[in-house]
Amino acid sequence: MFFSGLSSVVSPLVIKSYGPYAFIIMRIVMGLGQGLTFPALSGIIDSWIPPSERGTMGAFIICGGMLGSFAGNIFSGILLDRCHWSFVFIAFGVLSLIWCIFFIFLCYSYPETHPYITTNELNYLYNEMGDLGRREKPPVPWKEILSSGAIWPLIFAQFAHDWAMSLIVSDLPKYFSHILGIGVFNNGIYTSVLFIPFAISAIIFGFIGDCLILRELMEVTTVRKLMTVIAAWGGGAFIIGASYGNCYRTIVIALFMLSMFYMGSYYTGIKLVPMDFSPNNAGSVAAIVNSIGTIAAFLAPTTTGFIVSNAKHHVALAVILLAGIWVAIL
């Protein structure tokens, strides 16, 4: 996060002094920094949260990224409407650097090493999880992980999720602007609003998943698969419907909100699987899955640009998202 924030702060200066290619390098640096986030989160969740609470708490933690998108879109629209474009990069970069200070002093890898944890909290976690200190872990079995038959469906599902989210983040504002005729300020608000049902549903589905597991109504693996399928099919169906909503703003935005609501169940599905798959190597598994899945982040917008040149934008959005869903199902 430090390098991501720093690269964001210096981006306007880099563009002015060295041009667009230097800016691309800054974005690559930002991506490299952010690429460590989810693997690190997987390791922290595995060390801090009991298995019986990971659905709710894991979803609550991870969906913070969606709340960041919500706030980012709103304030980006406000800043772009009232200030110079460079303020967007500087403001969010400075906030990231400030966050790093708090994170360094408040976040610890293991409960046993945290200086501010209470005795009651420590005893509760010990009763639920056993050893809470630094564990001696064997070397990461890279060959066994990559050759496992379970890892590849997870990678495909993550690829499909990143494909859909990349389209929503990068192309939905263009859709609102070019097809629905929404201005910059309102565009930021409408795009941000979509992430509210996503964040809410992530917590709701997380709670439901934990209840199903605690009451032994379903096995952990079954819950993860169910939540992933709900996200893929529920989210995909409403986006396809929205893509044919023509210029009826209310209908289109409502359908997109329903789509994002169902997509929130991903965070009780594939996002928690690395901790189920290999608790001792949750960070490494998450790194593999997210690294390959991130390929969709640049393939989806590129493919969209190619198709849009020969088709209406909303049709292209539907076709590409549907292809991503089929990847998840396969």
TIGUDREN-731992 format. One line per 3 residues: for each residue x, y, z of C-alpha. Coordinates in nm, 3 decimals, decimal comma. Layout:
% residues N
X:Y:Z  ... $
END
This chain:
% residues 330
0,000:0,000:0,000  0,292:0,236:0,064  0,426:0,203:-0,290 $
0,074:0,223:-0,431  0,005:0,546:-0,241  0,341:0,695:-0,330 $
0,304:0,614:-0,700  -0,041:0,776:-0,698  0,091:1,095:-0,538 $
0,374:1,138:-0,789  0,167:1,035:-1,094  0,062:1,391:-1,197 $
0,424:1,507:-1,180  0,541:1,203:-1,376  0,281:1,265:-1,650 $
0,379:1,630:-1,681  0,753:1,564:-1,682  0,792:1,235:-1,869 $
0,468:1,167:-2,056  0,214:0,883:-2,074  0,458:0,591:-2,086 $
0,611:0,693:-1,754  0,257:0,711:-1,614  0,197:0,354:-1,729 $
0,508:0,251:-1,535  0,363:0,421:-1,225  0,042:0,226:-1,266 $
0,243:-0,096:-1,293  0,421:-0,008:-0,968  0,083:0,054:-0,808 $
-0,044:-0,282:-0,931  0,263:-0,461:-0,797  0,204:-0,305:-0,458 $
-0,166:-0,386:-0,447  -0,104:-0,740:-0,569  0,025:-0,829:-0,223 $
-0,294:-0,717:-0,049  -0,522:-1,021:-0,082  -0,253:-1,283:-0,013 $
-0,159:-1,088:0,300  -0,525:-1,062:0,402  -0,570:-1,437:0,359 $
-0,279:-1,502:0,592  -0,407:-1,256:0,853  -0,763:-1,392:0,842 $
-0,629:-1,745:0,881  -0,429:-1,641:1,190  -0,690:-1,420:1,355 $
-1,042:-1,543:1,275  -1,185:-1,880:1,388  -1,314:-2,101:1,103 $
-1,671:-2,072:1,233  -1,665:-1,693:1,184  -1,465:-1,658:0,864 $
-1,769:-1,629:0,639  -1,900:-1,316:0,810  -1,576:-1,156:0,924 $
-1,381:-1,254:0,613  -1,649:-1,102:0,391  -1,662:-0,792:0,613 $
-1,287:-0,741:0,583  -1,248:-0,817:0,215  -1,552:-0,614:0,107 $
-1,368:-0,311:0,243  -1,224:-0,294:-0,106  -1,576:-0,251:-0,241 $
-1,646:0,027:0,008  -1,324:0,185:-0,113  -1,457:0,170:-0,468 $
-1,782:0,327:-0,345  -1,604:0,619:-0,178  -1,347:0,645:-0,457 $
-1,606:0,684:-0,731  -1,804:0,945:-0,538  -1,507:1,160:-0,442 $
-1,341:1,117:-0,780  -1,655:1,256:-0,943  -1,663:1,548:-0,699 $
-1,293:1,626:-0,744  -1,307:1,600:-1,122  -1,612:1,824:-1,130 $
-1,463:2,095:-0,908  -1,084:2,061:-0,914  -0,793:1,982:-1,143 $
-0,770:1,615:-1,240  -0,439:1,576:-1,054  -0,615:1,618:-0,719 $
-0,773:1,273:-0,763  -0,432:1,103:-0,768  -0,283:1,318:-0,493 $
-0,579:1,293:-0,253  -0,612:0,914:-0,266  -0,236:0,868:-0,258 $
-0,203:1,077:0,058  -0,488:0,886:0,224  -0,312:0,558:0,144 $
0,011:0,681:0,303  -0,175:0,793:0,616  -0,345:0,452:0,634 $
-0,002:0,284:0,625  0,097:0,459:0,948  -0,205:0,324:1,136 $
-0,163:-0,021:0,984  0,201:-0,047:1,095  0,118:0,026:1,460 $
-0,217:-0,153:1,491  -0,191:-0,468:1,278  0,010:-0,775:1,382 $
0,047:-1,111:1,210  -0,050:-1,319:1,514  -0,279:-1,255:1,814 $
-0,011:-1,366:2,060  0,224:-1,091:1,944  -0,031:-0,806:1,955 $
0,048:-0,565:2,243  -0,309:-0,436:2,281  -0,511:-0,759:2,281 $
-0,698:-0,833:2,604  -0,670:-1,154:2,802  -1,035:-1,240:2,735 $
-0,987:-1,195:2,361  -0,673:-1,405:2,365  -0,841:-1,684:2,563 $
-1,140:-1,686:2,328  -0,919:-1,717:2,020  -0,707:-1,985:2,190 $
-1,016:-2,193:2,272  -1,141:-2,160:1,914  -0,814:-2,196:1,725 $
-0,548:-2,344:1,949  -0,195:-2,213:1,884  -0,198:-1,835:1,827 $
0,173:-1,760:1,801  0,416:-1,772:1,514  0,407:-2,120:1,364 $
0,701:-2,295:1,208  0,576:-2,376:0,862  0,734:-2,617:0,617 $
0,845:-2,488:0,276  0,560:-2,404:0,040  0,484:-2,715:-0,168 $
0,456:-2,530:-0,499  0,456:-2,843:-0,712  0,181:-3,010:-0,510 $
-0,033:-2,693:-0,511  -0,006:-2,635:-0,885  -0,066:-3,001:-0,968 $
-0,370:-3,028:-0,741  -0,699:-3,080:-0,919  -0,872:-2,843:-0,675 $
-0,663:-2,534:-0,747  -0,758:-2,491:-1,113  -1,137:-2,460:-1,073 $
-1,060:-2,199:-0,808  -0,836:-2,012:-1,053  -1,103:-2,022:-1,326 $
-1,367:-1,892:-1,084  -1,136:-1,611:-0,972  -1,062:-1,527:-1,336 $
-1,435:-1,498:-1,408  -1,490:-1,283:-1,099  -1,207:-1,046:-1,194 $
-1,337:-1,039:-1,552  -1,681:-0,920:-1,438  -1,547:-0,673:-1,183 $
-1,300:-0,526:-1,432  -1,584:-0,461:-1,675  -1,791:-0,294:-1,404 $
-1,507:-0,076:-1,277  -1,362:0,025:-1,614  -1,655:0,011:-1,857 $
-1,966:0,084:-1,654  -1,884:0,457:-1,617  -1,841:0,471:-1,997 $
-2,175:0,294:-2,039  -2,344:0,544:-1,809  -2,184:0,832:-1,997 $
-2,220:0,726:-2,362  -2,542:0,522:-2,350  -2,738:0,677:-2,063 $
-2,599:1,030:-2,107  -2,501:1,075:-1,741  -2,258:1,358:-1,661 $
-1,927:1,324:-1,474  -2,058:1,421:-1,129  -2,370:1,202:-1,137 $
-2,172:0,926:-1,306  -1,948:0,901:-1,002  -2,249:0,886:-0,771 $
-2,439:0,623:-0,972  -2,129:0,406:-1,012  -2,058:0,430:-0,639 $
-2,412:0,342:-0,534  -2,374:0,003:-0,702  -2,111:-0,101:-0,447 $
-2,346:-0,050:-0,150  -2,558:-0,363:-0,215  -2,236:-0,551:-0,292 $
-2,088:-0,472:0,050  -2,417:-0,539:0,232  -2,477:-0,870:0,059 $
-2,119:-0,986:0,122  -2,185:-0,965:0,496  -2,535:-1,117:0,468 $
-2,415:-1,413:0,262  -2,119:-1,450:0,496  -2,354:-1,478:0,794 $
-2,574:-1,727:0,608  -2,272:-1,936:0,514  -2,147:-1,945:0,874 $
-2,492:-2,050:0,997  -2,509:-2,333:0,744  -2,168:-2,457:0,858 $
-2,221:-2,413:1,234  -2,555:-2,595:1,224  -2,398:-2,865:1,009 $
-2,660:-2,819:0,738  -2,388:-2,813:0,473  -2,021:-2,894:0,452 $
-1,774:-2,609:0,414  -1,693:-2,705:0,054  -2,062:-2,715:-0,040 $
-2,120:-2,369:0,107  -1,823:-2,225:-0,088  -1,952:-2,375:-0,414 $
-2,310:-2,260:-0,351  -2,205:-1,902:-0,283  -1,985:-1,893:-0,592 $
-2,264:-2,021:-0,816  -2,511:-1,767:-0,670  -2,266:-1,488:-0,745 $
-2,190:-1,605:-1,098  -2,542:-1,682:-1,218  -2,733:-1,425:-1,014 $
-2,491:-1,146:-1,092  -2,458:-1,239:-1,459  -2,832:-1,270:-1,523 $
-2,914:-0,921:-1,395  -2,624:-0,758:-1,581  -2,738:-0,919:-1,905 $
-3,090:-0,788:-1,833  -2,951:-0,439:-1,762  -2,757:-0,437:-2,087 $
-3,090:-0,454:-2,275  -3,258:-0,186:-2,064  -3,193:0,068:-2,340 $
-3,197:0,422:-2,199  -3,431:0,367:-1,903  -3,197:0,486:-1,630 $
-3,398:0,370:-1,330  -3,445:0,018:-1,465  -3,084:-0,017:-1,576 $
-2,938:0,106:-1,247  -3,179:-0,111:-1,044  -3,076:-0,421:-1,240 $
-2,708:-0,340:-1,194  -2,768:-0,300:-0,819  -2,935:-0,642:-0,805 $
-2,645:-0,788:-0,998  -2,393:-0,643:-0,753  -2,601:-0,770:-0,461 $
-2,573:-1,129:-0,582  -2,205:-1,089:-0,670  -2,137:-1,015:-0,303 $
-2,169:-1,385:-0,227  -1,831:-1,438:-0,395  -1,671:-1,328:-0,070 $
-1,815:-1,626:0,115  -1,720:-1,847:-0,179  -1,394:-1,840:-0,368 $
-1,230:-1,570:-0,156  -1,225:-1,795:0,151  -1,126:-2,115:-0,028 $
-0,746:-2,061:0,006  -0,784:-2,087:0,384  -0,989:-2,407:0,349 $
-0,764:-2,545:0,078  -0,435:-2,513:0,266  -0,439:-2,324:0,599 $
-0,060:-2,332:0,633  -0,016:-2,186:0,284  -0,325:-1,965:0,255 $
-0,121:-1,662:0,151  0,067:-1,853:-0,119  -0,249:-2,012:-0,260 $
-0,425:-1,674:-0,261  -0,124:-1,523:-0,440  -0,137:-1,785:-0,716 $
-0,513:-1,757:-0,761  -0,521:-1,377:-0,759  -0,216:-1,342:-0,984 $
-0,366:-1,556:-1,261  -0,713:-1,412:-1,206  -0,578:-1,060:-1,247 $
-0,498:-1,137:-1,611  -0,869:-1,076:-1,668  -0,825:-0,719:-1,545 $
-0,651:-0,619:-1,868  -0,803:-0,879:-2,101  -1,163:-0,776:-2,030 $
-1,129:-0,402:-2,111  -0,913:-0,482:-2,415  -1,167:-0,732:-2,547 $
-1,445:-0,484:-2,478  -1,269:-0,219:-2,683  -1,231:-0,459:-2,974 $
-1,597:-0,566:-2,973  -1,738:-0,219:-2,910  -1,584:-0,096:-3,233 $
-1,827:-0,325:-3,417  -2,125:-0,345:-3,181  -2,333:-0,144:-2,945 $
-2,163:-0,102:-2,610  -2,437:-0,265:-2,404  -2,444:-0,572:-2,627 $
-2,069:-0,611:-2,596  -2,087:-0,579:-2,219  -2,344:-0,858:-2,200 $
-2,157:-1,092:-2,434  -1,822:-1,048:-2,260  -1,966:-1,091:-1,912 $
-2,153:-1,402:-2,019  -1,826:-1,548:-2,148  -1,668:-1,479:-1,810 $
-1,950:-1,657:-1,630  -1,910:-1,962:-1,850  -1,542:-1,971:-1,752 $
-1,651:-1,989:-1,389  -1,899:-2,269:-1,453  -1,646:-2,473:-1,652 $
END
